Amino acid sequence: MSIESVQQFDDPRLEDFRDMRGRDQRGGDARAGIFIGEQPLVVEAMLESPERIRRILVAEGKRPWLERTLAAHGDPAIEALVAPQAILESIVGFPIHRGVLASGNRIGVDDRSIDDLIPNAERPATLLVCESIRNIDNIGMLFRVAAAFGVEGVILSPDCHDPLYRKSLRVSIGHALRIPFARSADWAGDLARLREAHGFHRIGASIEGHSAADLVAPSDRIALVMGSEFDGLGEIASQHCDSLVRIAMAPDVDSLNVAVAAAVLLDRYSTAPRV
């Protein structure tokens, strides 16, 4: 294990982390092929696949954490840097209270197909299907919920937010790196093939559906389809669901946060073993 100190603002090894907020706002082209992990739990998740990591950068006060964490992951041969807090914050452009960053390559992420996610047809499985989830926090929280209920893969509609966006990844506490996801290129076609080719019963969350309390899981292969928090399921998704369900709530309350709703429904319909 080799940890190197950085003392100069213009050190070229810091390039991945410069002006993080500004580059985030410019979208994927500002950091093509790279994603940023922020905070210890996310970087620990990245270390589960160390070949994906470009480099780790921490504040001086986090050196002991870095040493312990690298040792716990077998001292992988990655570039690990330590910098004074002042240099770290001047590089990224805002206060980094947790003092832990890492950059990673989007290896095998953006070219993953829906078929790559589909578990063997001979066993139970649960998928989470997200339509038009554009909120940064919601997409991250949906991955955290998916992990809690044993979801094996997440399918994203073309307009969903990027799960590896820095804040979404932080909200997911690294689970967006653990649960495989794929972005649909043919929304209607992919939804249809979930049933026709792979035997999934597609359950859509809708305030116009039957009460979830009345629908027993009709299959051991479930695809739960969640729509936008404000607009709900779109026409295409609604038409391709085998069942539409709603969550019974108190009078005068018509909706939940989409991640909370997904948790309620996955608690009922997930086929994954739980303890």
PyMOL commands that set and color helices and strands:
alter all, ss='L'
color gray80, all
select helices_A, chain A and resi 12-17+20-26+28-31+40-46+50-52+60-72+85-92+114-117+136-148+166-171+175-178+187-196+212-214+235-239+258-269
alter helices_A, ss='H'
color red, helices_A
select strands_A, chain A and resi 3-5+34-38+53-59+79-83+100-105+125-130+153-156+181-183+201-211+221-226+243-246
alter strands_A, ss='S'
color yellow, strands_A
deselect
rebuild
show_as cartoon
